[in-house]
Every structure is written in C-alpha cells, then in structure tokens.
Amino acid sequence: MAINDELEQYLERLAGVLGHADRRTGLKDYCRGLMLPIKRKSVEPLAASIGPLHVQAKHQSLHHFVAKSSWSDSAVLREVRAVVEPVLGLERECYWIIDDTGIPKQGKHSVGVTRQYCGQLGKTENCQVAVSLSLASDVGSLPIQWRLYLPEDWTADRPRCAAAGVPDEVVFATKIEIALAQVKQAQDDGVPAGIVLADPAYGDSAGFRDKLSAMGISYAVGIRSATSVWAPGTAPLPPEPTIGLGRPSKNLRRAPGHMPVSVKALALSLPAEAYQTVAWREGTNETLRSRFAAVWVRTAHQDYWRSTLRPPEWLLIEWPEGDAAPLKYFLATAPADTALAQLVYVTKMRWRIERDYRELKQEFGLGQYEGRNWRGLHHHATLCIAAYAFLLHQRLTHGSKKNAARPQAPALPKDYRPRGSGASTTARTGFDQHASLHNRRAYRPTTSAMSVLRIG
C-alpha cells in the first residue's frame, strides 16, 4: 500500500472517534499540515499551506476544529496508541516514561502561563508546562497522555480560568498528582504493564514511589543526592520495648549512632572497585558509557512512622571517570539478582522522551500553538502526537526515510503574505496569537534534530 493511502487510512481511523462526521476534514487537514516541511505550524501557516487559494476560509475551519470543537483528546490518543502499540515490541520490554515539558510564552493570558521553571530554556521563565506519560520500548516511544499543569495562581482565579476555557472540574493538582492519575488511567485502559521511568522531580518523592508500589508497578527513577537510605547491613531499630502498663510502641526507631545516610555519603564511602564502567547504547558519534555502582538498600523517608521495614531496592550511582563527585542517583525496584548492566540500561531508557519532545517541537510544532484556551492547546498537542505517531509507525513497519512519509506542501500564491508581515493582507480578527519566540536565545547550543524516521 502506498504511503499516501496508509496515511489516509490512519487518519480515517482517528476521525472515527471524533463524534461527528463534519470533524473528519479538520483532523485530516490539521495532521497533514503538521507533517509538512514548513517553518511555523500554528493555525494560519497550516491553513495557508493546506488551502493556499482559500486561506481565510481554511483558517476559520481549522481554528474552529482545534480551538472550539468538543472532541475528546483521550479518545484520539487511545486510538493513536492502538495503532502504534503492536509495532513497539512491548513483549520484549516495556517502559512508561513520565516527564514534563515547558513551552515558552509571552504575555499572561494563555492558559497556564506563569513564571516557572522551563526545561527548554533551562531557567525560570514565562511558560506553560505539561505533564505526559509515554509508552516506550527499545525501538521507539510515544506520548499516550498529555495534560497541562495549572499553577495555583491560575486555579485560585476562577474568572481567569473561565476566560481561558478551563473546565470547572479542573482544580489544582501537583505534577506528581497529574502523573499518578495518568498512570492509573493507563492501567484502567489496559496499557501493557511497564517499568515507570522518571527524573528526580518525580522520583525523589517517597509518596510518588510508594503509590507506584501500591499499584503494583515497578520503577527506575532518578533521585537527589540528599535522599536518605539505610546502608547495606543496617536498618531501623525495632519498636522500643514496653515498660509497665503503657501502650506498646509500634513504630521503628533510630538512635544516636544508628541513623540512615544520604545517597551521596554512601556513594563516597564505597571502595573504588565498587564502580564499573558500563556501556548502555550507541550514541550519535560514540558508544555511551560511564562508571556505575549498585547497592542493595532500604529507603529511610519517615520510616520512624512505620511499623514495618520498607522493602529493599537497588540504589544505582553514576560517577563518571574524572569527576570529583557522583553525577546521578537512581532507585529501582528490580529483583535482587539483577545485573548492573541491566540496571544501567533500564534507567537510561528515559532518553527516549527527550528525543520525542525534540522531534515534537522542532518538526511537528508542539510549542507553536498561538491560541490561549485550554481546549485548543490540548487539541493541538493531541494532533501533533497523532502526526508524530504515523511517521513512527512508518519507520517501525517499513523503515521509511523521513521525507518519504511526509506530504508535500503546495505552492503558495505569489501575493500571499503571512499575517503580521509588513505587507499583510486584511487582518483577520478574533484569533488569539502570541508574538514569535524566534529571537529568544536558547539556553544551550542548538543541536541537529534527530529524525523520528532515522533507523538504528
């Protein structure tokens, strides 16, 4: 089957969950537009590229479809997952990657915008932040849930939320609470069970780890250097013996000279031979390797309020050769006989989410939606993921090259000028936009994009 026919079949399948037949054209046009090799992928450039002879009419129809039409993001993403899941090879290995991504924004009216840490810029800046759950294997990965984080200064201002179209039922939830809800939803949806991977923003929370364990989910998550653990051969003391007629003590306890240690202190105390050089995958230019040590420990967070010992788990320490101190720490609920190389391989699999977001932003316009409302932002993100998923599916099934699976953009009329240019055509009112961020300086040197269709 030709790629164009496969794309039509794929989009027709997604359109089947939209609820109304008149939404099919909007979904197909929007997804095709996101795959085009055009620089900007907000609504107007998409309209100009898809319908160059009827730009204004196409702009209005796409804007209505993405910003106002009440189709379900969850239903579309479930259908996207159903298409891609069979080709990911999840029977070999399966991971659920939790992460959040920042989208720089100017102004203060776009939903969820506030001054907060933005990973894309590497600093606190005006931005939106969304939490996602990705399904991953050794051959590919894909976000299957995506939700905007609303800071408390937003959720406390209901008129502001109403103006941005935030549903009444959306109240403040931390990023960790959003992530756990996404994990629970994935379980309810029957997503193949996977090991949860997350960075220290999530993994350092004992509550987060405890809830994953209570849900029967294994994890391999980053933690911070101050996280406390009981070193091998140590553990909390048993409850203090009862004297007299008082109520028996039930909680574990600590004592002077019998205390947990930080993972950094434990790492520094290990002998040099505890660290081994391990390679985990082939990078763009060289094999990626570093020094690691693995220690069987029990975490110590508030265990003096517990009556039973926490189960043991692996502490993985990364200390690159030549560095003055360890670089990273991870906790993993893997079996006691797990090999060091396997622990390293699993924890490092989180790199796939970084690749996904680089592709989604650079090639599919994830951060380029110019509307301000809740529905439009989530619809745009869903359609970006849907477009990305098709090209991922093509790579995994046919080994397609990047441009072979993409639609080609029709030529624009010679007299077409994008809105906002000096020679712009008549302004179209009623469509919210933000100024371009093209002149914003990146927090690190730009690297070449890694195509989602690259093999190997």
C-alpha positions as CSV (number, residue, x, y, z in Angstrom):
1,M,0.0,0.0,0.0
2,A,1.3,3.5,-0.9
3,I,2.2,5.8,1.9
4,N,-0.5,8.3,1.0
5,D,-3.0,5.5,1.1
6,E,-1.7,4.4,4.5
7,L,-1.9,8.0,5.8
8,E,-5.5,8.3,4.6
9,Q,-6.4,5.0,6.3
10,Y,-4.7,6.1,9.5
11,L,-6.4,9.5,9.6
12,E,-9.8,7.9,8.7
13,R,-9.4,5.6,11.7
14,L,-8.7,8.5,14.1
15,A,-11.5,10.5,12.6
16,G,-13.9,7.7,13.6
17,V,-13.6,8.6,17.3
18,L,-14.3,12.3,16.8
19,G,-18.1,12.0,17.3
20,H,-19.3,14.0,14.2
21,A,-18.6,13.3,10.6
22,D,-18.0,17.0,9.9
23,R,-14.9,17.0,12.0
24,R,-13.1,14.5,9.7
25,T,-11.8,17.1,7.3
26,G,-10.4,19.2,10.1
27,L,-8.5,16.4,11.6
28,K,-7.1,15.2,8.3
29,D,-6.1,18.7,7.2
30,Y,-4.5,19.6,10.5
31,C,-2.5,16.4,10.8
32,R,-1.3,16.7,7.2
33,G,-0.3,20.3,7.8
34,L,1.7,19.3,10.8
35,M,3.7,16.9,8.7
36,L,4.5,19.5,6.0
37,P,8.1,20.8,5.8
38,I,7.0,24.4,6.8
39,K,8.8,26.6,9.4
40,R,5.8,27.6,11.5
41,K,2.9,25.3,12.5
42,S,0.3,27.5,14.1
43,V,-3.1,27.6,12.6
44,E,-2.6,30.3,9.9
45,P,0.5,28.9,8.3
46,L,-1.1,25.5,8.3
47,A,-4.2,27.0,6.6
48,A,-2.0,28.8,4.0
49,S,-0.1,25.6,3.2
50,I,-3.2,23.3,3.0
51,G,-5.5,25.6,1.2
52,P,-3.4,28.3,-0.5
53,L,-6.2,29.5,-2.7
54,H,-8.7,29.8,0.2
55,V,-6.5,30.8,3.1
56,Q,-9.1,32.7,5.2
57,A,-11.8,30.1,4.9
58,K,-9.4,27.3,5.7
59,H,-8.0,29.3,8.6
60,Q,-11.5,29.7,10.1
61,S,-12.3,26.0,9.7
62,L,-9.1,24.8,11.2
63,H,-9.3,27.3,14.1
64,H,-12.9,26.1,14.9
65,F,-11.8,22.5,14.8
66,V,-8.8,22.9,17.1
67,A,-10.0,25.7,19.4
68,K,-13.7,25.2,19.8
69,S,-14.8,21.7,18.6
70,S,-15.5,19.5,21.6
71,W,-14.0,16.2,20.5
72,S,-12.1,14.0,23.1
73,D,-8.3,14.2,23.3
74,S,-8.3,11.0,25.3
75,A,-10.3,9.1,22.7
76,V,-8.0,10.2,19.9
77,L,-4.8,9.3,21.9
78,R,-6.2,5.9,22.8
79,E,-6.7,5.2,19.1
80,V,-3.2,6.5,18.3
81,R,-1.8,4.1,20.9
82,A,-3.8,1.2,19.5
83,V,-2.2,1.8,16.1
84,V,1.4,2.1,17.3
85,E,1.4,-0.3,20.3
86,P,1.6,-3.5,18.2
87,V,4.8,-2.5,16.4
88,L,6.7,-1.3,19.5
89,G,7.8,-4.8,20.5
90,L,6.4,-4.4,24.1
91,E,6.5,-8.1,24.6
92,R,10.3,-7.8,24.9
93,E,10.5,-4.8,27.1
94,C,8.0,-2.0,28.1
95,Y,8.5,1.3,29.8
96,W,6.2,4.1,31.0
97,I,8.1,7.3,30.9
98,I,6.8,10.2,33.0
99,D,8.1,13.7,32.2
100,D,7.0,17.3,31.8
101,T,7.9,19.8,29.1
102,G,8.0,23.6,29.1
103,I,6.6,25.8,26.3
104,P,7.9,29.4,26.4
105,K,5.2,32.0,26.1
106,Q,5.0,35.8,26.1
107,G,2.1,37.6,27.8
108,K,-0.1,36.3,30.7
109,H,-3.4,35.3,29.1
110,S,-2.6,32.0,27.6
111,V,-3.9,29.2,29.8
112,G,-1.4,28.0,32.5
113,V,1.2,30.6,31.7
114,T,3.2,31.8,34.7
115,R,6.8,32.3,35.7
116,Q,8.1,28.7,36.4
117,Y,11.0,26.5,35.5
118,C,11.2,25.8,31.8
119,G,13.3,22.9,30.8
120,Q,13.6,24.1,27.2
121,L,15.2,27.3,28.4
122,G,17.0,25.8,31.4
123,K,15.7,28.6,33.7
124,T,12.7,30.1,35.3
125,E,10.7,31.9,32.6
126,N,7.2,32.8,31.5
127,C,5.9,29.4,30.1
128,Q,3.4,26.7,30.1
129,V,4.3,23.2,31.5
130,A,2.6,20.0,30.5
131,V,2.9,16.5,32.1
132,S,3.0,13.5,29.9
133,L,3.1,9.7,30.1
134,S,4.9,7.9,27.2
135,L,4.8,4.3,26.2
136,A,8.3,3.1,25.2
137,S,10.4,0.1,24.2
138,D,13.9,-0.4,22.8
139,V,12.7,0.6,19.3
140,G,10.5,3.6,19.9
141,S,8.3,5.7,22.2
142,L,5.2,7.8,22.0
143,P,3.3,10.1,24.5
144,I,0.0,8.5,25.2
145,Q,-1.3,11.1,27.7
146,W,-0.6,14.8,27.9
147,R,-2.1,17.4,30.3
148,L,-1.3,21.0,31.1
149,Y,-0.2,21.7,34.6
150,L,-2.1,24.7,36.1
151,P,-0.2,26.6,38.8
152,E,-2.1,27.6,41.9
153,D,-2.2,31.3,40.9
154,W,-4.4,30.0,38.0
155,T,-6.7,27.6,39.8
156,A,-7.3,30.1,42.5
157,D,-8.6,32.6,40.0
158,R,-11.7,31.0,38.6
159,P,-12.8,34.0,36.4
160,R,-9.3,33.8,34.7
161,C,-9.8,30.1,34.3
162,A,-13.2,30.6,32.8
163,A,-11.9,33.1,30.3
164,A,-9.3,30.6,29.2
165,G,-11.9,27.8,28.9
166,V,-10.6,25.7,31.8
167,P,-13.3,23.1,32.7
168,D,-14.9,23.7,36.1
169,E,-13.8,20.3,37.3
170,V,-10.1,21.1,36.8
171,V,-8.7,22.1,40.2
172,F,-5.1,22.4,41.4
173,A,-3.0,19.2,41.1
174,T,0.7,18.9,41.5
175,K,2.7,17.5,38.6
176,I,3.2,14.3,40.7
177,E,-0.6,14.0,41.2
178,I,-1.2,14.5,37.5
179,A,1.5,11.9,36.7
180,L,-0.1,9.4,39.1
181,A,-3.5,10.0,37.6
182,Q,-2.1,9.3,34.1
183,V,-0.5,6.0,35.4
184,K,-3.8,5.0,36.9
185,Q,-5.6,5.8,33.7
186,A,-3.1,3.8,31.7
187,Q,-3.8,0.8,33.9
188,D,-7.5,1.2,33.5
189,D,-7.1,1.4,29.7
190,G,-5.3,-1.9,29.7
191,V,-1.9,-0.5,28.5
192,P,0.7,-3.3,28.7
193,A,2.4,-3.1,32.1
194,G,5.8,-1.3,32.1
195,I,8.5,-0.1,34.3
196,V,8.0,3.6,35.3
197,L,10.9,5.9,34.5
198,A,11.1,9.4,35.7
199,D,13.6,12.1,36.7
200,P,14.3,13.3,40.2
201,A,11.4,15.9,40.1
202,Y,9.2,12.8,40.4
203,G,11.4,10.0,41.7
204,D,12.7,12.0,44.7
205,S,9.1,11.9,46.2
206,A,8.7,9.0,48.5
207,G,5.0,9.4,48.2
208,F,5.2,9.0,44.5
209,R,7.3,5.8,44.7
210,D,5.1,4.4,47.5
211,K,1.9,4.9,45.4
212,L,3.5,3.2,42.4
213,S,4.4,0.3,44.5
214,A,0.9,0.1,45.9
215,M,-0.4,0.0,42.3
216,G,1.9,-3.0,41.7
217,I,4.2,-1.0,39.3
218,S,7.9,-1.3,39.2
219,Y,10.1,1.8,38.8
220,A,13.6,3.0,38.0
221,V,13.6,6.7,38.9
222,G,16.1,9.5,39.5
223,I,16.6,10.8,43.0
224,R,18.6,13.7,44.5
225,S,21.8,13.3,46.4
226,A,20.2,14.1,49.8
227,T,17.8,11.2,49.7
228,S,18.4,9.1,52.8
229,V,18.8,5.3,52.8
230,W,19.9,2.6,55.2
231,A,23.3,1.3,54.0
232,P,23.8,-2.4,53.5
233,G,23.8,-4.3,56.8
234,T,21.8,-1.5,58.6
235,A,18.1,-1.0,59.2
236,P,15.8,0.9,61.6
237,L,15.7,-0.4,65.1
238,P,12.6,-2.4,66.2
239,P,10.0,-0.7,68.3
240,E,11.1,0.2,71.8
241,P,10.2,-2.4,74.4
242,T,7.2,-1.6,76.5
243,I,7.8,-0.9,80.2
244,G,5.0,-1.2,82.6
245,L,1.4,-0.7,81.6
246,G,1.8,1.9,78.9
247,R,0.6,1.5,75.3
248,P,3.1,-0.7,73.3
249,S,5.2,1.2,70.8
250,K,4.6,0.1,67.2
251,N,7.0,2.3,65.2
252,L,10.5,1.7,64.0
253,R,13.1,3.9,65.5
254,R,16.5,5.5,65.2
255,A,19.2,6.2,67.8
256,P,22.4,8.1,68.1
257,G,25.0,6.3,66.0
258,H,22.3,4.3,64.3
259,M,21.0,6.6,61.5
260,P,20.4,6.5,57.8
261,V,22.8,8.2,55.4
262,S,22.4,10.3,52.3
263,V,22.9,8.5,49.0
264,K,25.8,10.9,48.3
265,A,27.6,9.9,51.5
266,L,27.0,6.3,50.8
267,A,28.4,6.7,47.3
268,L,31.5,8.4,48.6
269,S,32.1,5.7,51.1
270,L,32.2,2.9,48.6
271,P,35.6,1.4,47.6
272,A,36.9,2.3,44.2
273,E,36.4,-1.3,43.0
274,A,32.7,-1.0,43.6
275,Y,32.5,1.1,40.4
276,Q,32.5,-0.5,37.0
277,T,32.5,1.1,33.5
278,V,29.3,0.1,31.7
279,A,28.2,1.0,28.2
280,W,24.4,1.3,27.6
281,R,23.9,2.2,23.9
282,E,25.4,3.6,20.8
283,G,25.2,7.4,20.6
284,T,25.3,9.6,17.5
285,N,29.1,9.7,17.5
286,E,30.3,7.2,20.0
287,T,29.3,4.5,22.5
288,L,27.8,6.0,25.6
289,R,29.4,4.7,28.8
290,S,30.2,5.8,32.3
291,R,31.1,4.3,35.7
292,F,28.4,2.9,38.0
293,A,27.9,1.1,41.3
294,A,24.8,-0.6,42.5
295,V,23.9,-1.1,46.2
296,W,21.0,-3.0,47.8
297,V,19.4,-0.6,50.3
298,R,16.2,0.4,52.1
299,T,15.0,4.0,51.7
300,A,14.5,5.8,55.0
301,H,11.9,8.5,54.4
302,Q,9.9,8.9,57.6
303,D,10.2,5.2,58.5
304,Y,10.0,6.2,62.1
305,W,6.3,6.5,61.5
306,R,6.1,2.9,60.1
307,S,5.8,-0.4,62.0
308,T,7.4,-2.4,59.2
309,L,10.6,-2.2,57.2
310,R,10.4,-0.7,53.7
311,P,11.3,-3.4,51.1
312,P,14.9,-3.3,49.8
313,E,15.6,-1.9,46.3
314,W,18.6,-1.0,44.2
315,L,20.4,2.3,44.5
316,L,22.3,2.9,41.3
317,I,25.1,5.5,41.4
318,E,26.7,7.1,38.3
319,W,30.1,8.6,38.8
320,P,31.9,9.4,35.6
321,E,35.6,8.9,35.4
322,G,37.5,12.0,36.4
323,D,34.5,13.8,38.1
324,A,35.0,15.0,41.6
325,A,31.7,13.6,42.8
326,P,28.9,11.3,41.7
327,L,26.7,12.7,38.9
328,K,23.3,10.9,39.2
329,Y,21.4,8.6,41.5
330,F,18.5,6.2,40.8
331,L,16.2,3.9,42.8
332,A,14.9,0.8,41.1
333,T,12.6,-1.9,42.3
334,A,14.3,-4.7,40.4
335,P,15.0,-8.2,41.6
336,A,18.0,-8.7,43.9
337,D,19.8,-10.7,41.2
338,T,19.5,-8.0,38.5
339,A,22.9,-7.4,36.8
340,L,24.5,-4.0,36.9
341,A,24.4,-3.6,33.1
342,Q,20.7,-4.3,33.1
343,L,20.0,-1.6,35.8
344,V,22.0,0.9,33.8
345,Y,20.2,0.0,30.5
346,V,16.8,0.4,32.1
347,T,17.4,3.7,33.9
348,K,19.0,5.2,30.8
349,M,16.0,4.4,28.6
350,R,14.4,7.7,29.8
351,W,16.4,9.4,27.0
352,R,13.6,8.5,24.6
353,I,11.3,11.1,26.0
354,E,13.9,13.8,25.3
355,R,14.1,12.7,21.7
356,D,10.3,12.6,21.4
357,Y,9.9,16.2,22.7
358,R,12.8,17.4,20.5
359,E,11.0,15.9,17.4
360,L,7.6,17.1,18.5
361,K,8.7,20.7,19.0
362,Q,11.2,21.1,16.1
363,E,9.4,19.1,13.4
364,F,5.7,19.0,14.4
365,G,5.2,22.4,16.0
366,L,4.1,21.3,19.5
367,G,5.1,24.6,21.1
368,Q,3.7,26.8,18.3
369,Y,0.0,26.9,19.1
370,E,-1.0,30.6,19.2
371,G,-4.4,30.3,20.8
372,R,-5.0,30.9,24.5
373,N,-7.6,28.4,25.6
374,W,-7.4,25.0,27.4
375,R,-9.2,23.1,24.7
376,G,-7.2,24.4,21.8
377,L,-3.8,23.8,23.5
378,H,-4.7,20.2,24.3
379,H,-6.3,19.5,20.8
380,H,-3.1,20.9,19.2
381,A,-0.9,18.7,21.3
382,T,-3.0,15.6,20.6
383,L,-2.8,16.2,16.8
384,C,1.0,16.8,17.0
385,I,1.3,13.4,18.7
386,A,-1.0,11.8,16.2
387,A,1.1,13.1,13.3
388,Y,4.3,12.0,15.0
389,A,2.8,8.6,15.7
390,F,2.2,8.0,12.0
391,L,5.8,8.6,11.0
392,L,7.0,6.5,13.9
393,H,4.7,3.7,12.7
394,Q,6.1,4.0,9.2
395,R,9.7,3.7,10.4
396,L,8.9,0.7,12.5
397,T,7.0,-1.1,9.8
398,H,8.7,-0.1,6.6
399,G,11.9,1.6,7.6
400,S,10.8,4.7,5.8
401,K,13.1,7.7,5.4
402,K,11.9,10.9,7.0
403,N,10.7,12.8,4.0
404,A,9.3,9.8,2.1
405,A,6.4,9.6,4.5
406,R,5.6,13.3,4.7
407,P,3.0,15.1,2.5
408,Q,4.4,17.8,0.3
409,A,3.3,21.4,0.7
410,P,1.5,23.0,-2.3
411,A,3.0,26.2,-3.6
412,L,1.6,29.4,-2.0
413,P,0.1,32.2,-4.2
414,K,2.7,34.8,-5.1
415,D,0.6,37.6,-3.5
416,Y,0.2,35.6,-0.2
417,R,1.6,37.4,2.9
418,P,1.5,35.9,6.4
419,R,-0.5,37.8,9.0
420,G,1.8,40.2,10.9
421,S,4.1,40.9,8.0
422,G,4.6,44.5,6.7
423,A,2.6,43.8,3.6
424,S,-0.1,41.7,5.3
425,T,-3.4,41.2,3.8
426,T,-6.5,42.3,5.6
427,A,-6.2,41.3,9.3
428,R,-8.5,38.6,10.5
429,T,-9.9,39.4,13.9
430,G,-10.9,37.0,16.6
431,F,-7.9,34.7,16.5
432,D,-5.6,34.9,19.5
433,Q,-1.9,35.0,18.8
434,H,1.4,35.4,20.6
435,A,4.5,37.0,19.2
436,S,7.0,34.6,17.8
437,L,9.8,33.4,20.0
438,H,12.3,33.1,17.2
439,N,14.5,35.8,18.6
440,R,14.7,34.2,22.1
441,R,18.2,33.0,22.9
442,A,18.4,29.3,23.6
443,Y,19.9,28.1,26.9
444,R,22.3,25.8,25.2
445,P,23.8,25.5,21.7
446,T,21.4,24.1,19.1
447,T,22.0,20.6,18.0
448,S,20.8,19.0,14.9
449,A,17.4,17.3,15.2
450,M,17.3,13.5,15.4
451,S,14.7,12.4,12.9
452,V,12.0,10.1,14.2
453,L,12.4,8.2,11.0
454,R,16.2,7.6,11.4
455,I,16.9,3.9,11.6
456,G,19.2,2.5,14.3
